[in-house]
Amino acid sequence: MTITELTFHNTIKLRVQAQIFLGRTLVSTCLANPGEVCTLPAEASQYDIFFKNGATGREIARKLNNEAKTLTLSQLNGRYIVT
């Protein structure tokens, strides 16, 4: 298994929980306040990442079959965007 680290940049005005999954298995998680950066071990070259509102647990964005090592969550015209 390949150990990969993902750097997550939270640029929105909410506390965000980022969760990495391999299939249905939760591999890692972090909680990032607005403007914070966190690093998550992914343990694979390809994984699914879900972003949730840190207060409510409601999913706000996701990126499936991801291979990126850096992701940024931003907001544009009321929509959440993962780049």
PDB file of N, CA, C and O in Angstrom:
ATOM      1  N   MET A   1       0.837  -1.174   0.000  1.00  0.00           N
ATOM      2  CA  MET A   1       0.000   0.000   0.000  1.00  0.00           C
ATOM      3  C   MET A   1       0.890   1.247   0.000  1.00  0.00           C
ATOM      4  O   MET A   1       1.876   1.310   0.734  1.00  0.00           O
ATOM      5  N   THR A   2       0.544   2.216  -0.809  1.00  0.00           N
ATOM      6  CA  THR A   2       1.305   3.451  -0.922  1.00  0.00           C
ATOM      7  C   THR A   2       0.825   4.461   0.110  1.00  0.00           C
ATOM      8  O   THR A   2      -0.376   4.699   0.237  1.00  0.00           O
ATOM      9  N   ILE A   3       1.761   5.058   0.851  1.00  0.00           N
ATOM     10  CA  ILE A   3       1.398   6.104   1.805  1.00  0.00           C
ATOM     11  C   ILE A   3       1.468   7.443   1.086  1.00  0.00           C
ATOM     12  O   ILE A   3       2.528   7.835   0.598  1.00  0.00           O
ATOM     13  N   THR A   4       0.353   8.136   1.022  1.00  0.00           N
ATOM     14  CA  THR A   4       0.243   9.429   0.367  1.00  0.00           C
ATOM     15  C   THR A   4      -0.308  10.418   1.371  1.00  0.00           C
ATOM     16  O   THR A   4      -1.162  10.070   2.185  1.00  0.00           O
ATOM     17  N   GLU A   5       0.172  11.644   1.320  1.00  0.00           N
ATOM     18  CA  GLU A   5      -0.379  12.683   2.179  1.00  0.00           C
ATOM     19  C   GLU A   5      -1.133  13.689   1.330  1.00  0.00           C
ATOM     20  O   GLU A   5      -0.682  14.079   0.253  1.00  0.00           O
ATOM     21  N   LEU A   6      -2.275  14.096   1.827  1.00  0.00           N
ATOM     22  CA  LEU A   6      -3.089  15.110   1.174  1.00  0.00           C
ATOM     23  C   LEU A   6      -3.047  16.373   2.023  1.00  0.00           C
ATOM     24  O   LEU A   6      -3.266  16.321   3.234  1.00  0.00           O
ATOM     25  N   THR A   7      -2.766  17.499   1.392  1.00  0.00           N
ATOM     26  CA  THR A   7      -2.817  18.788   2.065  1.00  0.00           C
ATOM     27  C   THR A   7      -4.131  19.451   1.700  1.00  0.00           C
ATOM     28  O   THR A   7      -4.430  19.649   0.523  1.00  0.00           O
ATOM     29  N   PHE A   8      -4.918  19.795   2.717  1.00  0.00           N
ATOM     30  CA  PHE A   8      -6.234  20.391   2.527  1.00  0.00           C
ATOM     31  C   PHE A   8      -6.209  21.844   2.994  1.00  0.00           C
ATOM     32  O   PHE A   8      -5.826  22.138   4.127  1.00  0.00           O
ATOM     33  N   HIS A   9      -6.622  22.749   2.103  1.00  0.00           N
ATOM     34  CA  HIS A   9      -6.701  24.183   2.390  1.00  0.00           C
ATOM     35  C   HIS A   9      -8.178  24.563   2.514  1.00  0.00           C
ATOM     36  O   HIS A   9      -8.939  24.417   1.558  1.00  0.00           O
ATOM     37  N   ASN A  10      -8.579  25.044   3.673  1.00  0.00           N
ATOM     38  CA  ASN A  10      -9.964  25.468   3.894  1.00  0.00           C
ATOM     39  C   ASN A  10     -10.036  26.982   3.723  1.00  0.00           C
ATOM     40  O   ASN A  10      -9.589  27.727   4.596  1.00  0.00           O
ATOM     41  N   THR A  11     -10.594  27.440   2.607  1.00  0.00           N
ATOM     42  CA  THR A  11     -10.695  28.878   2.355  1.00  0.00           C
ATOM     43  C   THR A  11     -12.108  29.418   2.547  1.00  0.00           C
ATOM     44  O   THR A  11     -12.362  30.592   2.275  1.00  0.00           O
ATOM     45  N   ILE A  12     -13.036  28.573   3.014  1.00  0.00           N
ATOM     46  CA  ILE A  12     -14.405  29.050   3.234  1.00  0.00           C
ATOM     47  C   ILE A  12     -14.570  29.518   4.682  1.00  0.00           C
ATOM     48  O   ILE A  12     -13.665  29.355   5.500  1.00  0.00           O
ATOM     49  N   LYS A  13     -15.725  30.096   4.991  1.00  0.00           N
ATOM     50  CA  LYS A  13     -15.961  30.690   6.313  1.00  0.00           C
ATOM     51  C   LYS A  13     -16.583  29.722   7.305  1.00  0.00           C
ATOM     52  O   LYS A  13     -17.161  30.150   8.305  1.00  0.00           O
ATOM     53  N   LEU A  14     -16.475  28.434   7.047  1.00  0.00           N
ATOM     54  CA  LEU A  14     -17.003  27.402   7.944  1.00  0.00           C
ATOM     55  C   LEU A  14     -15.875  26.508   8.431  1.00  0.00           C
ATOM     56  O   LEU A  14     -14.866  26.333   7.748  1.00  0.00           O
ATOM     57  N   ARG A  15     -16.057  25.943   9.618  1.00  0.00           N
ATOM     58  CA  ARG A  15     -15.172  24.875  10.075  1.00  0.00           C
ATOM     59  C   ARG A  15     -15.558  23.643   9.261  1.00  0.00           C
ATOM     60  O   ARG A  15     -16.737  23.304   9.162  1.00  0.00           O
ATOM     61  N   VAL A  16     -14.566  22.978   8.681  1.00  0.00           N
ATOM     62  CA  VAL A  16     -14.821  21.869   7.763  1.00  0.00           C
ATOM     63  C   VAL A  16     -14.125  20.604   8.258  1.00  0.00           C
ATOM     64  O   VAL A  16     -12.962  20.630   8.659  1.00  0.00           O
ATOM     65  N   GLN A  17     -14.865  19.501   8.219  1.00  0.00           N
ATOM     66  CA  GLN A  17     -14.288  18.196   8.495  1.00  0.00           C
ATOM     67  C   GLN A  17     -14.003  17.526   7.156  1.00  0.00           C
ATOM     68  O   GLN A  17     -14.903  17.355   6.334  1.00  0.00           O
ATOM     69  N   ALA A  18     -12.746  17.150   6.943  1.00  0.00           N
ATOM     70  CA  ALA A  18     -12.347  16.432   5.740  1.00  0.00           C
ATOM     71  C   ALA A  18     -12.149  14.967   6.118  1.00  0.00           C
ATOM     72  O   ALA A  18     -11.492  14.662   7.114  1.00  0.00           O
ATOM     73  N   GLN A  19     -12.722  14.058   5.316  1.00  0.00           N
ATOM     74  CA  GLN A  19     -12.617  12.623   5.594  1.00  0.00           C
ATOM     75  C   GLN A  19     -12.176  11.896   4.331  1.00  0.00           C
ATOM     76  O   GLN A  19     -12.758  12.083   3.263  1.00  0.00           O
ATOM     77  N   ILE A  20     -11.151  11.069   4.458  1.00  0.00           N
ATOM     78  CA  ILE A  20     -10.677  10.255   3.346  1.00  0.00           C
ATOM     79  C   ILE A  20     -11.161   8.817   3.544  1.00  0.00           C
ATOM     80  O   ILE A  20     -11.025   8.238   4.621  1.00  0.00           O
ATOM     81  N   PHE A  21     -11.728   8.263   2.479  1.00  0.00           N
ATOM     82  CA  PHE A  21     -12.220   6.890   2.478  1.00  0.00           C
ATOM     83  C   PHE A  21     -11.550   6.081   1.384  1.00  0.00           C
ATOM     84  O   PHE A  21     -11.281   6.591   0.296  1.00  0.00           O
ATOM     85  N   LEU A  22     -11.286   4.829   1.676  1.00  0.00           N
ATOM     86  CA  LEU A  22     -10.923   3.827   0.680  1.00  0.00           C
ATOM     87  C   LEU A  22     -12.086   2.854   0.668  1.00  0.00           C
ATOM     88  O   LEU A  22     -12.252   2.059   1.593  1.00  0.00           O
ATOM     89  N   GLY A  23     -12.886   2.919  -0.380  1.00  0.00           N
ATOM     90  CA  GLY A  23     -14.121   2.136  -0.392  1.00  0.00           C
ATOM     91  C   GLY A  23     -15.032   2.652   0.700  1.00  0.00           C
ATOM     92  O   GLY A  23     -15.380   3.832   0.717  1.00  0.00           O
ATOM     93  N   ARG A  24     -15.426   1.768   1.621  1.00  0.00           N
ATOM     94  CA  ARG A  24     -16.284   2.178   2.743  1.00  0.00           C
ATOM     95  C   ARG A  24     -15.508   2.369   4.042  1.00  0.00           C
ATOM     96  O   ARG A  24     -16.100   2.600   5.097  1.00  0.00           O
ATOM     97  N   THR A  25     -14.185   2.274   3.962  1.00  0.00           N
ATOM     98  CA  THR A  25     -13.352   2.374   5.152  1.00  0.00           C
ATOM     99  C   THR A  25     -12.813   3.784   5.330  1.00  0.00           C
ATOM    100  O   THR A  25     -12.159   4.329   4.441  1.00  0.00           O
ATOM    101  N   LEU A  26     -13.097   4.373   6.493  1.00  0.00           N
ATOM    102  CA  LEU A  26     -12.556   5.684   6.832  1.00  0.00           C
ATOM    103  C   LEU A  26     -11.073   5.526   7.145  1.00  0.00           C
ATOM    104  O   LEU A  26     -10.698   4.755   8.028  1.00  0.00           O
ATOM    105  N   VAL A  27     -10.225   6.266   6.411  1.00  0.00           N
ATOM    106  CA  VAL A  27      -8.779   6.146   6.559  1.00  0.00           C
ATOM    107  C   VAL A  27      -8.234   7.264   7.440  1.00  0.00           C
ATOM    108  O   VAL A  27      -7.403   7.014   8.314  1.00  0.00           O
ATOM    109  N   SER A  28      -8.694   8.496   7.217  1.00  0.00           N
ATOM    110  CA  SER A  28      -8.218   9.624   8.024  1.00  0.00           C
ATOM    111  C   SER A  28      -9.219  10.760   7.987  1.00  0.00           C
ATOM    112  O   SER A  28     -10.075  10.842   7.107  1.00  0.00           O
ATOM    113  N   THR A  29      -9.084  11.637   8.975  1.00  0.00           N
ATOM    114  CA  THR A  29      -9.989  12.771   9.086  1.00  0.00           C
ATOM    115  C   THR A  29      -9.267  13.939   9.738  1.00  0.00           C
ATOM    116  O   THR A  29      -8.321  13.744  10.501  1.00  0.00           O
ATOM    117  N   CYS A  30      -9.712  15.147   9.438  1.00  0.00           N
ATOM    118  CA  CYS A  30      -9.190  16.336  10.113  1.00  0.00           C
ATOM    119  C   CYS A  30     -10.292  17.382  10.168  1.00  0.00           C
ATOM    120  O   CYS A  30     -11.244  17.342   9.389  1.00  0.00           O
ATOM    121  N   LEU A  31     -10.152  18.307  11.087  1.00  0.00           N
ATOM    122  CA  LEU A  31     -11.099  19.400  11.255  1.00  0.00           C
ATOM    123  C   LEU A  31     -10.325  20.693  11.061  1.00  0.00           C
ATOM    124  O   LEU A  31      -9.387  20.972  11.808  1.00  0.00           O
ATOM    125  N   ALA A  32     -10.710  21.492  10.058  1.00  0.00           N
ATOM    126  CA  ALA A  32      -9.982  22.717   9.731  1.00  0.00           C
ATOM    127  C   ALA A  32     -10.890  23.930   9.888  1.00  0.00           C
ATOM    128  O   ALA A  32     -11.972  23.992   9.304  1.00  0.00           O
ATOM    129  N   ASN A  33     -10.442  24.876  10.672  1.00  0.00           N
ATOM    130  CA  ASN A  33     -11.142  26.150  10.813  1.00  0.00           C
ATOM    131  C   ASN A  33     -10.935  26.979   9.551  1.00  0.00           C
ATOM    132  O   ASN A  33     -10.066  26.659   8.739  1.00  0.00           O
ATOM    133  N   PRO A  34     -11.725  28.043   9.375  1.00  0.00           N
ATOM    134  CA  PRO A  34     -11.532  28.907   8.202  1.00  0.00           C
ATOM    135  C   PRO A  34     -10.083  29.385   8.108  1.00  0.00           C
ATOM    136  O   PRO A  34      -9.506  29.853   9.089  1.00  0.00           O
ATOM    137  N   GLY A  35      -9.506  29.259   6.908  1.00  0.00           N
ATOM    138  CA  GLY A  35      -8.139  29.691   6.672  1.00  0.00           C
ATOM    139  C   GLY A  35      -7.065  28.708   7.074  1.00  0.00           C
ATOM    140  O   GLY A  35      -5.888  28.953   6.809  1.00  0.00           O
ATOM    141  N   GLU A  36      -7.422  27.611   7.700  1.00  0.00           N
ATOM    142  CA  GLU A  36      -6.431  26.629   8.147  1.00  0.00           C
ATOM    143  C   GLU A  36      -6.083  25.627   7.048  1.00  0.00           C
ATOM    144  O   GLU A  36      -6.821  25.433   6.082  1.00  0.00           O
ATOM    145  N   VAL A  37      -4.934  25.008   7.243  1.00  0.00           N
ATOM    146  CA  VAL A  37      -4.450  23.950   6.364  1.00  0.00           C
ATOM    147  C   VAL A  37      -4.213  22.722   7.232  1.00  0.00           C
ATOM    148  O   VAL A  37      -3.668  22.835   8.330  1.00  0.00           O
ATOM    149  N   CYS A  38      -4.616  21.553   6.751  1.00  0.00           N
ATOM    150  CA  CYS A  38      -4.322  20.323   7.481  1.00  0.00           C
ATOM    151  C   CYS A  38      -3.809  19.276   6.508  1.00  0.00           C
ATOM    152  O   CYS A  38      -4.055  19.350   5.304  1.00  0.00           O
ATOM    153  N   THR A  39      -3.099  18.308   7.045  1.00  0.00           N
ATOM    154  CA  THR A  39      -2.527  17.227   6.243  1.00  0.00           C
ATOM    155  C   THR A  39      -3.130  15.910   6.706  1.00  0.00           C
ATOM    156  O   THR A  39      -3.180  15.614   7.900  1.00  0.00           O
ATOM    157  N   LEU A  40      -3.586  15.127   5.737  1.00  0.00           N
ATOM    158  CA  LEU A  40      -4.205  13.836   6.037  1.00  0.00           C
ATOM    159  C   LEU A  40      -3.424  12.724   5.349  1.00  0.00           C
ATOM    160  O   LEU A  40      -3.092  12.852   4.170  1.00  0.00           O
ATOM    161  N   PRO A  41      -3.122  11.638   6.055  1.00  0.00           N
ATOM    162  CA  PRO A  41      -2.535  10.477   5.382  1.00  0.00           C
ATOM    163  C   PRO A  41      -3.613   9.758   4.582  1.00  0.00           C
ATOM    164  O   PRO A  41      -4.699   9.495   5.098  1.00  0.00           O
ATOM    165  N   ALA A  42      -3.323   9.444   3.339  1.00  0.00           N
ATOM    166  CA  ALA A  42      -4.319   8.810   2.472  1.00  0.00           C
ATOM    167  C   ALA A  42      -4.110   7.309   2.334  1.00  0.00           C
ATOM    168  O   ALA A  42      -5.067   6.589   2.051  1.00  0.00           O
ATOM    169  N   GLU A  43      -2.886   6.814   2.523  1.00  0.00           N
ATOM    170  CA  GLU A  43      -2.556   5.397   2.463  1.00  0.00           C
ATOM    171  C   GLU A  43      -2.858   4.729   1.126  1.00  0.00           C
ATOM    172  O   GLU A  43      -2.888   3.501   1.045  1.00  0.00           O
ATOM    173  N   ALA A  44      -3.082   5.519   0.079  1.00  0.00           N
ATOM    174  CA  ALA A  44      -3.316   4.969  -1.257  1.00  0.00           C
ATOM    175  C   ALA A  44      -3.096   6.073  -2.267  1.00  0.00           C
ATOM    176  O   ALA A  44      -3.089   7.253  -1.915  1.00  0.00           O
ATOM    177  N   SER A  45      -2.915   5.697  -3.516  1.00  0.00           N
ATOM    178  CA  SER A  45      -2.721   6.711  -4.546  1.00  0.00           C
ATOM    179  C   SER A  45      -4.055   7.269  -5.044  1.00  0.00           C
ATOM    180  O   SER A  45      -4.092   8.350  -5.631  1.00  0.00           O
ATOM    181  N   GLN A  46      -5.140   6.547  -4.817  1.00  0.00           N
ATOM    182  CA  GLN A  46      -6.456   7.008  -5.247  1.00  0.00           C
ATOM    183  C   GLN A  46      -7.454   6.770  -4.119  1.00  0.00           C
ATOM    184  O   GLN A  46      -7.485   5.689  -3.532  1.00  0.00           O
ATOM    185  N   TYR A  47      -8.269   7.782  -3.815  1.00  0.00           N
ATOM    186  CA  TYR A  47      -9.183   7.714  -2.671  1.00  0.00           C
ATOM    187  C   TYR A  47     -10.338   8.679  -2.873  1.00  0.00           C
ATOM    188  O   TYR A  47     -10.312   9.512  -3.779  1.00  0.00           O
ATOM    189  N   ASP A  48     -11.350   8.563  -2.028  1.00  0.00           N
ATOM    190  CA  ASP A  48     -12.493   9.477  -2.018  1.00  0.00           C
ATOM    191  C   ASP A  48     -12.350  10.401  -0.826  1.00  0.00           C
ATOM    192  O   ASP A  48     -11.975   9.964   0.262  1.00  0.00           O
ATOM    193  N   ILE A  49     -12.648  11.688  -1.026  1.00  0.00           N
ATOM    194  CA  ILE A  49     -12.602  12.631   0.088  1.00  0.00           C
ATOM    195  C   ILE A  49     -13.931  13.368   0.167  1.00  0.00           C
ATOM    196  O   ILE A  49     -14.474  13.825  -0.838  1.00  0.00           O
ATOM    197  N   PHE A  50     -14.437  13.470   1.391  1.00  0.00           N
ATOM    198  CA  PHE A  50     -15.703  14.142   1.654  1.00  0.00           C
ATOM    199  C   PHE A  50     -15.444  15.320   2.580  1.00  0.00           C
ATOM    200  O   PHE A  50     -14.664  15.218   3.527  1.00  0.00           O
ATOM    201  N   PHE A  51     -16.103  16.438   2.300  1.00  0.00           N
ATOM    202  CA  PHE A  51     -15.997  17.637   3.126  1.00  0.00           C
ATOM    203  C   PHE A  51     -17.355  17.876   3.768  1.00  0.00           C
ATOM    204  O   PHE A  51     -18.376  17.927   3.083  1.00  0.00           O
ATOM    205  N   LYS A  52     -17.359  18.024   5.094  1.00  0.00           N
ATOM    206  CA  LYS A  52     -18.605  18.206   5.838  1.00  0.00           C
ATOM    207  C   LYS A  52     -18.532  19.473   6.676  1.00  0.00           C
ATOM    208  O   LYS A  52     -17.459  19.882   7.120  1.00  0.00           O
ATOM    209  N   ASN A  53     -19.688  20.083   6.883  1.00  0.00           N
ATOM    210  CA  ASN A  53     -19.789  21.214   7.793  1.00  0.00           C
ATOM    211  C   ASN A  53     -19.405  20.699   9.173  1.00  0.00           C
ATOM    212  O   ASN A  53     -20.005  19.746   9.672  1.00  0.00           O
ATOM    213  N   GLY A  54     -18.408  21.323   9.790  1.00  0.00           N
ATOM    214  CA  GLY A  54     -17.909  20.854  11.080  1.00  0.00           C
ATOM    215  C   GLY A  54     -18.911  20.961  12.204  1.00  0.00           C
ATOM    216  O   GLY A  54     -18.792  20.242  13.196  1.00  0.00           O
ATOM    217  N   ALA A  55     -19.912  21.846  12.082  1.00  0.00           N
ATOM    218  CA  ALA A  55     -20.914  22.025  13.131  1.00  0.00           C
ATOM    219  C   ALA A  55     -22.102  21.085  12.970  1.00  0.00           C
ATOM    220  O   ALA A  55     -22.617  20.561  13.958  1.00  0.00           O
ATOM    221  N   THR A  56     -22.543  20.868  11.727  1.00  0.00           N
ATOM    222  CA  THR A  56     -23.760  20.092  11.493  1.00  0.00           C
ATOM    223  C   THR A  56     -23.496  18.674  10.995  1.00  0.00           C
ATOM    224  O   THR A  56     -24.357  17.804  11.129  1.00  0.00           O
ATOM    225  N   GLY A  57     -22.318  18.430  10.423  1.00  0.00           N
ATOM    226  CA  GLY A  57     -22.025  17.124   9.842  1.00  0.00           C
ATOM    227  C   GLY A  57     -22.587  16.949   8.451  1.00  0.00           C
ATOM    228  O   GLY A  57     -22.432  15.884   7.853  1.00  0.00           O
ATOM    229  N   ARG A  58     -23.238  17.973   7.922  1.00  0.00           N
ATOM    230  CA  ARG A  58     -23.839  17.893   6.582  1.00  0.00           C
ATOM    231  C   ARG A  58     -22.745  17.963   5.509  1.00  0.00           C
ATOM    232  O   ARG A  58     -21.857  18.813   5.571  1.00  0.00           O
ATOM    233  N   GLU A  59     -22.823  17.066   4.536  1.00  0.00           N
ATOM    234  CA  GLU A  59     -21.848  17.054   3.444  1.00  0.00           C
ATOM    235  C   GLU A  59     -22.011  18.306   2.589  1.00  0.00           C
ATOM    236  O   GLU A  59     -23.121  18.668   2.198  1.00  0.00           O
ATOM    237  N   ILE A  60     -20.878  18.967   2.304  1.00  0.00           N
ATOM    238  CA  ILE A  60     -20.942  20.173   1.476  1.00  0.00           C
ATOM    239  C   ILE A  60     -20.199  19.990   0.143  1.00  0.00           C
ATOM    240  O   ILE A  60     -20.458  20.726  -0.809  1.00  0.00           O
ATOM    241  N   ALA A  61     -19.293  19.033   0.069  1.00  0.00           N
ATOM    242  CA  ALA A  61     -18.575  18.763  -1.183  1.00  0.00           C
ATOM    243  C   ALA A  61     -17.899  17.409  -1.076  1.00  0.00           C
ATOM    244  O   ALA A  61     -17.715  16.866   0.013  1.00  0.00           O
ATOM    245  N   ARG A  62     -17.529  16.873  -2.247  1.00  0.00           N
ATOM    246  CA  ARG A  62     -16.779  15.610  -2.267  1.00  0.00           C
ATOM    247  C   ARG A  62     -15.981  15.536  -3.560  1.00  0.00           C
ATOM    248  O   ARG A  62     -16.293  16.200  -4.548  1.00  0.00           O
ATOM    249  N   LYS A  63     -14.964  14.724  -3.525  1.00  0.00           N
ATOM    250  CA  LYS A  63     -14.138  14.469  -4.705  1.00  0.00           C
ATOM    251  C   LYS A  63     -13.868  12.979  -4.700  1.00  0.00           C
ATOM    252  O   LYS A  63     -13.176  12.472  -3.816  1.00  0.00           O
ATOM    253  N   LEU A  64     -14.410  12.272  -5.684  1.00  0.00           N
ATOM    254  CA  LEU A  64     -14.272  10.825  -5.767  1.00  0.00           C
ATOM    255  C   LEU A  64     -13.121  10.445  -6.686  1.00  0.00           C
ATOM    256  O   LEU A  64     -12.789  11.182  -7.614  1.00  0.00           O
ATOM    257  N   ASN A  65     -12.516   9.293  -6.426  1.00  0.00           N
ATOM    258  CA  ASN A  65     -11.390   8.782  -7.218  1.00  0.00           C
ATOM    259  C   ASN A  65     -10.302   9.839  -7.368  1.00  0.00           C
ATOM    260  O   ASN A  65      -9.784  10.069  -8.461  1.00  0.00           O
ATOM    261  N   ASN A  66      -9.973  10.465  -6.271  1.00  0.00           N
ATOM    262  CA  ASN A  66      -9.011  11.560  -6.253  1.00  0.00           C
ATOM    263  C   ASN A  66      -7.577  11.040  -6.243  1.00  0.00           C
ATOM    264  O   ASN A  66      -7.273  10.041  -5.592  1.00  0.00           O
ATOM    265  N   GLU A  67      -6.710  11.721  -6.963  1.00  0.00           N
ATOM    266  CA  GLU A  67      -5.283  11.407  -6.966  1.00  0.00           C
ATOM    267  C   GLU A  67      -4.441  12.618  -6.570  1.00  0.00           C
ATOM    268  O   GLU A  67      -3.219  12.511  -6.468  1.00  0.00           O
ATOM    269  N   ALA A  68      -5.078  13.767  -6.347  1.00  0.00           N
ATOM    270  CA  ALA A  68      -4.348  15.002  -6.036  1.00  0.00           C
ATOM    271  C   ALA A  68      -3.688  14.911  -4.661  1.00  0.00           C
ATOM    272  O   ALA A  68      -4.161  14.198  -3.775  1.00  0.00           O
ATOM    273  N   LYS A  69      -2.608  15.633  -4.503  1.00  0.00           N
ATOM    274  CA  LYS A  69      -1.914  15.699  -3.220  1.00  0.00           C
ATOM    275  C   LYS A  69      -2.254  16.981  -2.467  1.00  0.00           C
ATOM    276  O   LYS A  69      -1.948  17.106  -1.282  1.00  0.00           O
ATOM    277  N   THR A  70      -2.889  17.938  -3.153  1.00  0.00           N
ATOM    278  CA  THR A  70      -3.319  19.182  -2.533  1.00  0.00           C
ATOM    279  C   THR A  70      -4.714  19.509  -3.033  1.00  0.00           C
ATOM    280  O   THR A  70      -4.970  19.479  -4.236  1.00  0.00           O
ATOM    281  N   LEU A  71      -5.625  19.822  -2.107  1.00  0.00           N
ATOM    282  CA  LEU A  71      -6.979  20.235  -2.468  1.00  0.00           C
ATOM    283  C   LEU A  71      -7.344  21.489  -1.699  1.00  0.00           C
ATOM    284  O   LEU A  71      -6.955  21.669  -0.545  1.00  0.00           O
ATOM    285  N   THR A  72      -8.099  22.353  -2.363  1.00  0.00           N
ATOM    286  CA  THR A  72      -8.588  23.580  -1.743  1.00  0.00           C
ATOM    287  C   THR A  72     -10.103  23.597  -1.843  1.00  0.00           C
ATOM    288  O   THR A  72     -10.664  23.348  -2.910  1.00  0.00           O
ATOM    289  N   LEU A  73     -10.760  23.890  -0.740  1.00  0.00           N
ATOM    290  CA  LEU A  73     -12.208  24.053  -0.723  1.00  0.00           C
ATOM    291  C   LEU A  73     -12.483  25.540  -0.704  1.00  0.00           C
ATOM    292  O   LEU A  73     -12.049  26.251   0.202  1.00  0.00           O
ATOM    293  N   SER A  74     -13.212  26.011  -1.717  1.00  0.00           N
ATOM    294  CA  SER A  74     -13.550  27.433  -1.804  1.00  0.00           C
ATOM    295  C   SER A  74     -15.038  27.569  -2.103  1.00  0.00           C
ATOM    296  O   SER A  74     -15.738  26.581  -2.326  1.00  0.00           O
ATOM    297  N   GLN A  75     -15.503  28.810  -2.102  1.00  0.00           N
ATOM    298  CA  GLN A  75     -16.915  29.072  -2.357  1.00  0.00           C
ATOM    299  C   GLN A  75     -17.019  30.148  -3.433  1.00  0.00           C
ATOM    300  O   GLN A  75     -16.321  31.160  -3.378  1.00  0.00           O
ATOM    301  N   LEU A  76     -17.904  29.922  -4.421  1.00  0.00           N
ATOM    302  CA  LEU A  76     -18.123  30.858  -5.511  1.00  0.00           C
ATOM    303  C   LEU A  76     -19.601  30.877  -5.839  1.00  0.00           C
ATOM    304  O   LEU A  76     -20.187  29.837  -6.142  1.00  0.00           O
ATOM    305  N   ASN A  77     -20.203  32.046  -5.781  1.00  0.00           N
ATOM    306  CA  ASN A  77     -21.636  32.213  -6.083  1.00  0.00           C
ATOM    307  C   ASN A  77     -22.508  31.240  -5.297  1.00  0.00           C
ATOM    308  O   ASN A  77     -23.457  30.673  -5.838  1.00  0.00           O
ATOM    309  N   GLY A  78     -22.186  31.048  -4.021  1.00  0.00           N
ATOM    310  CA  GLY A  78     -22.999  30.191  -3.149  1.00  0.00           C
ATOM    311  C   GLY A  78     -22.749  28.701  -3.298  1.00  0.00           C
ATOM    312  O   GLY A  78     -23.407  27.901  -2.633  1.00  0.00           O
ATOM    313  N   ARG A  79     -21.819  28.309  -4.151  1.00  0.00           N
ATOM    314  CA  ARG A  79     -21.511  26.890  -4.362  1.00  0.00           C
ATOM    315  C   ARG A  79     -20.111  26.589  -3.827  1.00  0.00           C
ATOM    316  O   ARG A  79     -19.211  27.425  -3.908  1.00  0.00           O
ATOM    317  N   TYR A  80     -19.941  25.393  -3.286  1.00  0.00           N
ATOM    318  CA  TYR A  80     -18.639  24.959  -2.798  1.00  0.00           C
ATOM    319  C   TYR A  80     -17.892  24.285  -3.934  1.00  0.00           C
ATOM    320  O   TYR A  80     -18.462  23.487  -4.678  1.00  0.00           O
ATOM    321  N   ILE A  81     -16.618  24.609  -4.063  1.00  0.00           N
ATOM    322  CA  ILE A  81     -15.806  24.107  -5.172  1.00  0.00           C
ATOM    323  C   ILE A  81     -14.528  23.475  -4.603  1.00  0.00           C
ATOM    324  O   ILE A  81     -13.865  24.056  -3.744  1.00  0.00           O
ATOM    325  N   VAL A  82     -14.200  22.292  -5.094  1.00  0.00           N
ATOM    326  CA  VAL A  82     -12.975  21.598  -4.712  1.00  0.00           C
ATOM    327  C   VAL A  82     -12.008  21.678  -5.889  1.00  0.00           C
ATOM    328  O   VAL A  82     -12.306  21.208  -6.987  1.00  0.00           O
ATOM    329  N   THR A  83     -10.852  22.279  -5.642  1.00  0.00           N
ATOM    330  CA  THR A  83      -9.834  22.379  -6.707  1.00  0.00           C
ATOM    331  C   THR A  83      -8.517  21.841  -6.222  1.00  0.00           C
ATOM    332  O   THR A  83      -7.539  21.838  -6.969  1.00  0.00           O
TER     333      THR A  83
END
